[in-house]
């Protein structure tokens, strides 16, 4: 899919459903609608606000649709009294997936352990409860997130060397500049069609094109 094709399809959908709609949208308006539509679709798929209430990895389709955004980055840390604090999350960070601490204790160096994402308000309770306490022997700990940084708790049982953050990156912004009309989107065709329907909904609502809005909305719900 390209922006040039997407724009033509949006125009067709709007004009076919209402012959009185003669709005001449600017390229900037198409671009804004497509990117807002993309963000709306992405948030709904990730959090499960779709027809089947499925989150990002609750079906093969969600995995197929979103895997293109899944990536990882090694993060350096600064060890403090009870926890190690990572550097700030990457600039292209969109949604969290998991955090894997790499830790050392005595002669056991750079061991990957499991870490659970927990509520900051419950940290004191977790540190006191032996079933949740950071443990090198059991190869597990927990972490929180504050000010775009992660805190990985070690409770003086081990040293955190670094951490691997797996996350969903921001999608590439869709450009509707004429020079970019023929640039291929990063999305596969069936997802691209969903983005187009989302953009059609937005522009139809802006022009009070009720027929086009309802049809686009129906297509979005049926194909989620």
C-alpha positions in Angstrom: 0.0 0.0 0.0 1.1 3.6 -0.8 -0.2 6.9 0.3 -1.2 7.8 -3.2 -3.4 4.6 -3.5 -4.8 5.2 0.0 -5.9 8.7 -0.8 -7.7 7.6 -3.9 -9.5 4.9 -2.0 -10.6 7.3 0.7 -11.9 9.7 -1.9 -13.9 6.9 -3.6 -15.4 5.8 -0.3 -16.5 9.4 0.6 -17.9 10.3 -2.9 -19.7 7.0 -3.5 -21.6 7.2 -0.3 -22.7 10.8 -0.6 -22.8 12.6 -4.0 -23.2 15.9 -2.2 -19.8 15.6 -0.5 -17.5 17.7 -2.6 -14.9 18.5 0.1 -11.5 18.9 -1.3 -9.2 17.7 1.4 -5.6 18.8 1.5 -2.8 16.3 1.6 -2.1 17.4 5.2 -5.6 16.4 6.1 -5.3 13.0 4.6 -2.0 12.5 6.4 -3.4 13.5 9.7 -6.4 11.2 9.3 -4.3 8.2 8.2 -1.9 8.6 11.1 -4.7 9.1 13.7 -6.4 6.1 12.2 -3.3 4.1 12.5 -2.8 5.1 16.1 -6.4 4.3 17.0 -6.2 0.9 15.4 -2.9 0.1 17.0 -4.0 1.1 20.5 -7.2 -1.0 20.1 -5.3 -4.1 19.0 -2.7 -3.8 21.7 -5.2 -3.3 24.6 -7.9 -5.6 23.3 -10.5 -2.9 22.6 -11.6 -4.8 19.4 -14.5 -6.9 18.5 -13.0 -10.1 20.0 -11.5 -8.4 23.1 -8.1 -9.8 22.1 -4.9 -8.2 23.3 -1.6 -8.1 21.4 -0.7 -11.8 21.6 -4.0 -13.5 22.3 -4.4 -14.8 18.8 -2.2 -15.6 15.8 -3.8 -12.7 13.9 -2.8 -10.2 16.6 0.7 -11.6 16.6 0.9 -11.4 12.7 -0.5 -7.9 12.7 1.8 -6.4 15.4 5.0 -8.4 15.1 6.5 -5.8 12.7 6.6 -3.3 15.6 8.2 -5.7 18.1 11.8 -5.0 18.8 14.3 -5.0 21.7 17.2 -2.9 23.1 19.9 -3.5 25.7 19.8 -0.9 28.4 22.6 0.0 30.8 21.8 0.4 34.5 22.9 2.2 37.6 22.9 0.0 40.7 21.5 1.6 43.9 20.8 0.4 47.4 17.7 -1.8 46.6 17.3 -1.6 42.9 19.1 -0.9 39.6 17.7 2.0 37.5 17.9 1.8 33.7 18.6 4.6 31.4 15.5 6.2 29.8 13.4 4.2 27.4 14.2 4.4 23.7 12.7 7.4 21.8 10.7 5.1 19.5 9.1 3.2 22.5 5.4 2.8 22.2 4.2 -0.2 24.4 5.9 -2.4 26.9 6.3 -6.1 26.3 8.9 -7.5 28.8 12.1 -6.7 30.6 14.9 -9.3 31.1 17.5 -8.4 33.7 21.1 -9.8 33.2 22.6 -10.3 36.7 25.7 -11.5 38.5 26.3 -13.1 41.9 29.6 -14.3 43.1 31.1 -16.5 40.3 27.8 -16.7 38.4 28.1 -13.9 35.8 25.6 -12.4 33.5 22.6 -14.8 34.1 19.3 -13.9 32.5 16.5 -14.0 35.1 12.7 -13.4 34.9 11.3 -10.2 36.1 7.6 -9.3 36.8 6.2 -5.8 36.1 4.5 -4.7 39.4 2.7 -1.7 40.8 5.0 0.9 42.4 2.6 1.2 45.3 3.2 -2.5 46.3 7.0 -2.5 46.2 7.4 -2.5 50.0 5.1 -5.4 50.3 6.9 -7.4 47.7 10.3 -6.8 49.3 9.0 -8.1 52.7 7.2 -11.2 51.2 9.7 -14.0 50.6 7.5 -15.4 47.8 8.1 -12.2 45.8 11.5 -11.0 47.0 14.2 -10.8 44.4 16.1 -14.1 44.4 19.1 -15.1 42.4 18.6 -18.8 43.4 15.1 -18.8 42.0 16.2 -16.6 39.1 13.4 -14.0 39.4 12.7 -10.5 40.6 10.3 -7.6 39.9 10.5 -4.2 38.4 8.5 -0.9 38.2 8.5 2.1 35.8 9.0 5.7 36.8 9.9 8.8 34.8 10.5 6.7 31.6 13.0 4.5 33.4 12.7 1.0 34.9 13.7 0.1 38.4 14.8 -3.5 38.7 14.9 -4.7 42.4 17.8 -6.8 43.6 17.4 -6.2 47.4 21.2 -6.7 47.7 21.0 -10.3 46.6 22.7 -9.8 43.3 24.0 -7.1 40.9 22.2 -6.1 37.8 24.6 -5.8 34.9 22.1 -4.6 32.2 18.6 -5.3 31.0 17.0 -6.2 27.7 13.8 -4.3 27.0 11.4 -5.9 24.5 8.8 -3.4 23.3 6.6 -2.2 20.5 8.2 0.7 18.7 6.3 3.6 17.2 5.1 2.9 13.7 6.7 4.8 10.8 4.6 7.9 10.2 2.6 7.9 7.0 3.5 10.7 4.7 1.1 12.2 2.2 3.5 14.6 0.6 3.4 14.2 -3.1 7.0 13.1 -3.2 6.1 10.2 -0.9 2.9 9.1 -2.8 4.7 6.0 -4.1 6.5 5.0 -0.9 5.4 1.6 0.3 3.9 1.5 3.8 5.4 -0.9 6.3 2.0 -2.6 6.9 0.7 -5.7 5.1 -2.3 -5.0 2.8 -5.1 -6.2 5.1 -3.9 -4.0 7.9 -3.4 -1.1 5.5 -7.1 -1.5 4.5 -8.0 -1.1 8.2 -6.0 2.1 8.4 -7.8 3.4 5.4 -11.2 2.6 6.9 -10.2 4.4 10.1 -9.1 7.4 8.1 -12.4 7.4 6.1 -14.3 7.4 9.4 -12.4 10.4 10.6 -12.9 12.4 7.4 -16.5 11.4 7.1 -17.2 12.6 10.6 -15.5 15.9 9.8 -17.8 16.5 6.8 -20.9 14.9 8.5 -21.0 12.3 5.8 -23.1 9.8 7.9 -23.4 7.1 5.2 -19.7 6.9 4.6 -19.0 6.9 8.4 -21.4 4.1 9.1 -20.1 1.9 6.3 -16.4 2.5 7.2 -17.2 1.8 10.9 -19.0 -1.4 10.0 -16.0 -2.6 7.9 -13.6 -1.8 10.8 -15.7 -3.7 13.3 -16.2 -6.7 11.1 -12.5 -7.0 10.1 -10.9 -6.4 13.5 
